[in-house]
């Protein structure tokens, strides 16, 4: 219960007091708006949780169009979120999931929490676990 309360208070303060942080940099040609990306050192490319590496535990952001990447803040989606659920980096490139990856070598990394069915509080955890 204490863990839930701490997470709730953290997310409440993030929603109330946060501002969106953006980066304006080049995407890889395969990246589309709304996808989770990682910084390669040269450009942003699709991130996934299939194995340990920069694509799963490097600097992450969300492509929001016009070469802009959301580094933290609120991301609006048209559908598909479950309010209150925690979202993780998915094993599908560029995607998120509310089910933690579970296969050997997958990386479990929290991306944020759905504030509503259309708003994701994007606050990437700096802590991750590689499954063995």
N, C-alpha and C positions, 0 to 999 in steps of 0.2 A: 504494500500500500504506500509506503514511504517513497519507493522508487517511482510509482505512478504520480504521486503528488509533486515530486521534484521535476519530472518530465513535463507535467502540466504547467507548473509555474514558469519553467524555462520557455516553453512554447508560447505561453500567454505574454510574457515579457517580450519575446521576439516579435510577436504580432503587433503589439502595442507600440513598441519603441524602435522597431527596425526600419531601415530604408533599404530600397533595393540597391545592390552593388552591381555595376555593370563593367564589362571589358569590351572594347571594340577592337577585334582582331580577326584575322582570316580563318575561315572554316575550310575543312576538307570538302571537296565537291560532293561527297556522299552524305554529308550532314544536312538534315532538314529541320525546320523550325519545330521546337518542342522536344528535341532529342537531348539526352544527357551526353555531354562531351568531356573529354580530358585534354589537357594541354600537352602537346608533344614536344614543346620547346620551339616549334616553328609555326604550328597551326593547331586548331581545335579539331578533334576527330571523335567518332562515336566511341563511347565507353561501354564496357560490359564487365560482368562479374564472373566470367568463366574461369579465370586463373589469375594468380597474383601478378602484378606488373603495373606500370603506369596507367594503363587503361582502366584499372579497378581501384587503385589507391593513390593516384596522383591528384593534381588539382582538377576539380570537376566544376562544370557549369551547365546551364541549359541554353541551347541556341534559341534566341528569340527573334531572329530576323535581322536583316541589314547589317550583317557581320557583328551583331551584338550578342554577348554571352552574359546571362544572369549568373553572378557568382554567389549571391545570397539574397533572400527576400521572398516576396510572394509571387507565385507563378499561377496564372489563370489558365484553366483548361476548359474546354466546352463540356466534356462529360468524362465519366470513367473513374472518378475518385470516390472512395468511401470515407465520409467525414469521420475524423478521429483516428483513422488507421495510420500506422507508421509505414512509410514507403522505403524500399531498398533499391539499390542498383540491380538491374535485372541481368540475367545471362543472355538476353536478347540485346544485341547492340543498340545503344541509344535509348533504351526503354527503362521504365521503373516498374516495380511490382510491390504489392502489399503482402507478398509471401516471401520470406527470406530464402535465398538460394540454399540448397541442401546437399548438393553432390560434392564428392571429393574434389579438392582443389578450387572449388568456388570460393569467392570472396563475399563475405557478408558485410555490407556497408550501408548505414542508414543515410538516406538522401533527405528526408524530411517527414512531415506529417500533413495529412489532409485536414485543413481547417474547415472546409465545406466540401460539397461534392464537386466544386469547380475551382477551389483554391488550394494550392499546395504551398505550405511554408517550406521553402527550399533552404535548408540549413544542413549542409553536408557534414557528417561526423568525421572527425580526424582519427577516429578509432575504427578499425576493421579487424575481421577475423578470417583467416584462410582455413577452410575446412580440410581435415585429414581423414 
